[in-house]
Amino acid sequence: MTADTDRLIVALDVPDALSGLKLAEQIGDAASFYKIGLGMLTGGGLALANELKQEHGKRIFLDMKLFDIGATVEAAVRGIAQFDLDFLTVHGDPHVVRAAKEGAAGSGMKILAVTILTSLDRGDLDESLILPGTPRDIVIERAGRAFEAGSDGIICSPQEAAAIRDLPEADGRLIVTPGVRPSGASLGDQKRVATPAVAIKDGADHIVVGRPVWRADDPRAAALAIQHEIANAWQSNESFG
């Protein structure tokens, strides 16, 4: 792989499609990949995804984190696949991953499995009655099972990226890391974080950054600074790889 602007995925975590389009226009060619999530679904998120993809040539990561019975997941993914988007998230339970892959069959859309949300720690897992163990150990186990079920990639925090990249099942699969914060940025509601450089050096193919870009006084400059950090980290990987 080569360093390029696709490695940064900017999360358009803004209220509606008009705000998202304005932000993308401000960023311009400093980013070529955007994430649209549940928060914008009722605010025209799918329309924005189509406009950015078809009219502006951007790549789109639709972050829906689907979870349901297999037949429902398969039908939902089949409908979404018609929009020619790039990435779609589902929860990493094997039956969900298998159903999503069936729904995406024949399209170029990649199915990414969510392991444990980067906003959760052990206390949150205890409240949800999740089995004992560190979040890191559970993430790695869920990643392996999702790969075995056929996922094209994994969503995990930067802190687990290196361990997942070392899994034999991870060969040729994508690792996408939210919870990435440039040095000095506020953590917000994220609990398992790292800088862009660390995430890339630890094996992430793409990093997702939201608030440090869209809350910046100059979103384009913020995106360019992250791109520069990614490029330097990737060149370092290439030198030592």
Secondary structure, DSSP 8 states (H G I E B T S, - for coil): ----GGGEEEE--SSSHHHHHHHHHHHGGG--EEEEEGGGGGGTHHHHHHHHHHTT--EEEEEEEE-S-HHHHHHHHHHHHTT--SEEEEE--HHHHHHHHHHHTTS--EEEEE-S-TT--HHHHHHTT--SS-HHHHHHHHHHHHHHHT-SEEE--HHHHHHHHTSGGGTT-EEEE--B--TT---TT-SS-B-HHHHHHTT-SEEEE-HHHHTSSSHHHHHHHHHHHHHHHHHHHHHH-
